[in-house]
Amino acid sequence: MKSLSLALAAASLTMLSACATPTPYQPVAANVSPANQRGYSETRIEDNRYRLSFAGNDMTKRETVENYLLYRAAELTVESGYDWFEVVSRNTDEKKRATTFEDPYMSSFSWRFYSRNRWSRWGAFGADWGTDTVVYSRYEANAEILMHKGAKPDSDPNAYDARAVKANLESKIIRPGTTH
């Protein structure tokens, strides 16, 4: 009975995650614990210097997280009255977690055998036919930017025209309440 309850719980989680959507472009919610914060945040360091981050959920691709970070940098630059920004440092972290689900039909006692002082599922070469393990990746991108006025220097590969970045990435931005 316990394994059936666990299987139903695993199935419910699987169905919920199937309905999940990638993190939309949004600020981090203030009432959420730090471990569950998804969206963008920024910290002002100096008048023209910010530390930015964007954290996605398990459904948000790395490219999306990095695009949202650049878009926020461009948006913040324009909002602050500047024309272009320079990326001083940039990093994307990947956090992986594995979840194992048991198949209620394959994990019954009749499909198991006793070997080496433990019960094991029936399988060849140590294979465990009664479980399925899924690995999820969650990405968080971080950058420190300096904002500037005037023309962007063409020779600096870390310099971005804020209005051009916004215009080029706008079609990739999914906001809360919109569909893909």
C-alpha positions as CSV (number, residue, x, y, z in Angstrom):
1,M,0.0,0.0,0.0
2,K,2.9,2.3,0.8
3,S,4.4,1.8,-2.6
4,L,1.1,2.6,-4.3
5,S,0.8,5.8,-2.3
6,L,4.4,6.7,-3.4
7,A,3.6,5.9,-7.0
8,L,0.5,8.0,-7.0
9,A,2.5,10.9,-5.4
10,A,5.2,10.5,-8.1
11,A,2.6,10.4,-10.8
12,S,1.0,13.6,-9.5
13,L,4.3,15.4,-9.4
14,T,5.1,14.2,-13.0
15,M,1.7,15.5,-14.2
16,L,2.2,18.8,-12.4
17,S,5.7,19.3,-13.9
18,A,4.3,18.5,-17.3
19,C,1.9,21.4,-16.9
20,A,4.7,23.7,-15.7
21,T,6.0,26.4,-17.9
22,P,9.3,28.2,-18.1
23,T,9.9,31.1,-15.8
24,P,8.5,34.3,-17.5
25,Y,10.3,37.6,-17.7
26,Q,9.4,39.1,-14.3
27,P,10.9,40.5,-11.2
28,V,11.6,38.1,-8.3
29,A,8.6,37.9,-6.0
30,A,9.2,39.5,-2.6
31,N,7.2,36.9,-0.6
32,V,9.1,33.8,-1.9
33,S,11.9,32.1,0.0
34,P,15.4,32.6,-1.5
35,A,15.6,29.0,-2.6
36,N,12.5,29.3,-4.8
37,Q,13.0,32.8,-6.2
38,R,12.6,32.8,-10.0
39,G,12.9,35.9,-12.2
40,Y,15.2,38.9,-12.3
41,S,16.8,41.0,-9.6
42,E,19.3,43.7,-9.4
43,T,21.5,45.5,-6.9
44,R,22.7,49.0,-7.5
45,I,26.4,49.2,-6.6
46,E,27.2,52.8,-7.9
47,D,25.2,55.3,-9.9
48,N,26.0,53.6,-13.2
49,R,27.0,50.1,-11.9
50,Y,24.6,47.2,-11.2
51,R,24.8,43.5,-10.3
52,L,22.0,41.6,-12.1
53,S,20.7,38.1,-12.0
54,F,18.0,36.0,-13.6
55,A,17.0,32.6,-12.2
56,G,14.8,30.2,-14.1
57,N,12.9,27.1,-13.1
58,D,13.5,23.5,-14.3
59,M,11.6,24.3,-17.6
60,T,13.7,27.4,-18.5
61,K,16.5,26.8,-21.0
62,R,19.9,28.2,-20.4
63,E,19.7,30.4,-23.5
64,T,16.4,31.9,-22.2
65,V,17.9,32.7,-18.8
66,E,20.9,34.4,-20.5
67,N,18.7,36.3,-22.9
68,Y,16.5,37.5,-20.1
69,L,19.6,38.7,-18.2
70,L,20.8,40.7,-21.2
71,Y,17.3,42.1,-21.8
72,R,17.1,43.3,-18.2
73,A,20.5,44.9,-18.5
74,A,19.3,46.8,-21.6
75,E,16.0,47.7,-20.0
76,L,17.6,49.0,-16.8
77,T,20.2,51.0,-18.9
78,V,17.4,52.8,-20.8
79,E,15.3,53.3,-17.7
80,S,18.3,54.9,-16.0
81,G,18.9,57.4,-18.8
82,Y,22.0,55.7,-20.4
83,D,22.6,54.5,-23.9
84,W,24.8,51.5,-23.7
85,F,26.2,49.1,-21.1
86,E,29.4,47.2,-20.6
87,V,29.4,43.7,-19.2
88,V,32.2,43.7,-16.6
89,S,31.6,40.1,-15.5
90,R,29.2,37.4,-16.4
91,N,28.5,33.8,-15.2
92,T,25.8,31.2,-15.6
93,D,25.4,28.5,-12.9
94,E,23.7,25.2,-13.5
95,K,22.1,23.3,-10.6
96,K,21.1,19.7,-11.2
97,R,18.8,17.5,-9.3
98,A,17.7,13.9,-9.9
99,T,14.3,12.5,-9.1
100,T,13.6,8.8,-9.1
101,F,10.1,7.5,-9.7
102,E,9.0,3.9,-9.0
103,D,6.7,2.0,-11.3
104,P,4.0,0.5,-9.1
105,Y,3.6,-2.5,-11.3
106,M,7.3,-3.3,-11.6
107,S,8.1,-2.8,-8.0
108,S,5.7,-5.4,-6.5
109,F,7.2,-8.2,-4.4
110,S,6.6,-10.8,-7.2
111,W,9.0,-9.1,-9.5
112,R,11.8,-9.0,-7.0
113,F,14.4,-11.5,-6.0
114,Y,16.8,-11.9,-3.0
115,S,20.5,-11.6,-3.8
116,R,23.6,-10.5,-1.9
117,N,21.6,-9.9,1.3
118,R,19.1,-7.5,-0.2
119,W,16.0,-7.4,-2.3
120,S,16.5,-6.3,-5.9
121,R,14.2,-5.8,-8.9
122,W,14.4,-8.4,-11.7
123,G,16.7,-7.1,-14.3
124,A,19.8,-7.9,-16.4
125,F,23.2,-6.7,-15.4
126,G,21.9,-4.9,-12.3
127,A,19.3,-2.9,-14.3
128,D,16.5,-1.6,-12.2
129,W,13.4,-2.0,-14.4
130,G,11.1,-0.7,-11.7
131,T,12.4,2.9,-11.5
132,D,12.9,5.8,-13.7
133,T,15.4,8.6,-12.9
134,V,15.0,12.1,-14.4
135,V,17.7,14.8,-14.1
136,Y,16.5,18.4,-14.0
137,S,18.7,21.4,-14.6
138,R,18.0,24.9,-13.3
139,Y,20.1,27.9,-14.5
140,E,20.9,31.2,-12.9
141,A,22.8,33.9,-14.9
142,N,24.6,36.7,-13.1
143,A,26.4,39.8,-14.5
144,E,27.9,43.1,-13.3
145,I,27.3,46.0,-15.7
146,L,28.5,49.5,-16.2
147,M,26.1,51.9,-17.9
148,H,27.4,54.7,-20.2
149,K,26.0,57.7,-22.2
150,G,26.9,58.4,-25.8
151,A,28.0,56.2,-28.7
152,K,29.0,52.6,-27.9
153,P,32.6,51.9,-28.8
154,D,32.7,49.4,-31.7
155,S,36.0,47.9,-30.6
156,D,34.7,46.6,-27.2
157,P,33.2,43.1,-27.4
158,N,31.7,43.6,-23.9
159,A,29.8,46.7,-24.9
160,Y,26.1,46.5,-25.9
161,D,23.8,49.2,-27.4
162,A,20.8,49.0,-24.9
163,R,18.1,50.0,-27.5
164,A,19.4,47.5,-30.0
165,V,19.5,44.6,-27.4
166,K,15.9,45.4,-26.4
167,A,14.7,45.5,-30.0
168,N,16.5,42.3,-30.9
169,L,15.4,40.3,-27.9
170,E,11.9,41.6,-27.4
171,S,10.3,38.8,-29.5
172,K,11.9,36.2,-27.2
173,I,10.6,37.7,-24.0
174,I,7.6,35.9,-22.5
175,R,5.9,37.9,-19.8
176,P,3.6,36.6,-17.1
177,G,0.1,35.6,-18.4
178,T,1.1,35.3,-22.0
179,T,1.5,32.1,-24.0
180,H,4.4,31.1,-26.2
